[in-house]
Amino acid sequence: MTPVVDELLDAVREACIDDRSGESKDPIPHLKTIDPDAFGICVATADGHLYESGDTRAPFPIQSISKTLTYGLALTDAGADAVAAKIDVEPSGDAFNEISLDPETGRPLNPMINAGAITAASLVAGATPEEQFARIQKAYSAFAGRELELSEEVLEAEVAAGHRNRAIGHMLREFGILEDDPNRTLDVYLRQCSLLTDCRDLAMMAATLANGGVQPRTGERLLAGEHVDRVLSVMTTCGMYDDAGDWVATVGLPAKSGVGGGIIGVLPGQVGIAVWSPRLDEHGSSVRGVAACRRLSNELGLHFLHVARDTRKVVRDSYDLTDGPSLRERPEAETRLLDEVGGRARVLELQGDLQFAGAEAVARGVEDLGDDVDLVVLDLGRCDEVPDVAVRTVLRLAERFAGSDRTLVVVDPEEALPVDDVPEDVRPRVFRHAAAAIDWCEERLLERHGAVLDAPIALEDHPLLRSVDAERLRPYLEPRAVDDAASLVAADDEPQGLFLVLGGAVALSAPHDADRTLRLAPGTIFGQVPLVTGRAHRAAVRADDQAELAVLTPRAFARMAEDDPPLHASLLVALLTAGYEGAERLLRHVARRTRPPEPA
């Protein structure tokens, strides 16, 4: 089963792939051997799950994307104060290779332009350039989760074409920003740019930043939280060079591009994204990469100004129908069957704001359930916001279930899903209340496993009368047949009697909520509380189908007490037992609905 998020990435890639504008502006011959139409997209979650589409495994040099990680290493090794003394954090509005130095201090304006990146490389720990590069290579590899290799071909080309960088290095030495031979630092910087990565590597690097500096898969802390904050801040304002303002407005992610064709973006706490396509625009960024990032941000709701208000775990609870049955009274045979097959229906109670990370977690959780689950219920009743990305994810899950033996059921009290616009054959089954959804799932399981629903029963087979002599009771009962939709009891009616359902079904409306009903099938009862207590009925009851009933009226109930006290007593005991069983079901239901959320 192809994950839903992979399909979303495929759709974004397909929408951008026909754009063949731009060209490689980098002088490195190695880049000219790469297919200019290659195009890959990866998304890595903060817990390390990777989604990919297209050419995600083709190697290419990391180039300027390396500046983000080396800046983080400089902060780690030299300290924030020492780094700030040599590198400012102001947007330059210039291209990546501009010679942008403060005219008074000589400091590079930020660590994302070449001057700042060269300075950052000089601050990485190591007594020699070899030791500094070894530190960088090891750190980059840890971020990616695999050993990264240096391309000697790329390095040779970088050295041959690096006149401007050498000029920048000598200017930095002139201002005292570099304290040693600039060629030594240039060697480190050009080597870091020449490390080979692929789209998956960049996504895991971005996900490590999204995860607060902890590599999601290894659990190793690679960057302190305060340094991550500083790196992401500079990426936001400076990472896309002279296109930074438009990027923040239209994409809204801390990001960094490179002339190798890669772009990384970070949504803190949620995901890291990486896009790679070699053709570059006038800013030195991938044409397709920028377009894909804009589409991803829009369609997946990734703009950092639209963050989830509720950071609790999105799946509040998960249970099957053996652990969380409906409140419906059922014949004993149906109850036993549901005990056997209730595990084939699973309820996921969701909470908070379903932004992309939450929607992705839900989709992954549904896809991981396996073929032994036929019915999946997504309960949106505790969700504060269901944005477009969550709506699309749910509808795509339903579409994937269509045509199979599996069904997606959604509890949508706020009607967030525009199901009227969805073709009926791929539409999820939607209910406003969880109780109705669970009841419906129970009926589908019973049908699939051989139960005959609403099969009529004889009076002596009614579960209430297991300890009551049905033949002695029969003379006190009034047979009653009612048509579909006929009213049996109205709310606030005086006691109408004890109703035993023998055939068809009736619908009992919840007090003060006419849209919420409880369906009562053969083998169930209603009206017992008003009969025994003398209080008015609280709920309305109507026939849900042609129904066959046996009714013990209040007059007959009183007559039985006089004529046959033992029978009256046995019936009261049976009603009391049924009441306790119903209360137990209700307590289980309430306990399930009110239990504290699982820890994140």
Buried (B, 14 or more C-beta within 10 A) or exposed (E): EEBBBBBBBBBBBEEBBEBEEBEBEBEBEBBEEBEBEBBBBBBBBBBBBBBBBBBBEBBBBBBBBBBBBBBBBBBBBBEBEEBBEBBBBBBBBBBBBBBBBEEEEBBBBBBBBBBBBBBBBBBBEBEEBEEBBBBBBEBBBBBBBEEBEBBEBBBBBBBEBBEEBBEBBBBBBEBEBBEEEBEBBBBBBBBBBBBBBBBBBBBBBBBBBBBBBBBBBBEEEBBBEEBBBBBBEBBBBBBBBBBBEEBBEBBBBBBBBBBBBBBBBBBBBBBBBBBBBBBBBEBBBBBBBBBBBBBBBBBBBBBBEBBBEBEBBBBBBBBBBBBBBBBBBBBEBBBEBBEEBBBBBBBBBBBBBBBBBBBBBBBBBBBEBEEEBBBBBBBBBBBEBBBEBBBBBBBBBBBBBBEEEBBBBBBBBEEBBEBEEBEEEBBBBBBBBBBBBBBBBBBBBBEEEEBEBBEBBEBEBBBBBEEBBBEBBEEBBEEBEBEEEEEBBBBEBEBBBBBBBBBBBBBBBBEEEEEBBBBBBBBBBBBBBBBBEEEBBBBBBBBBBBBBBBBBBBEBBEBBBEEBEEBBEBBBEBBEEBEEEBEEBEEBBEEBBEEEBEEE
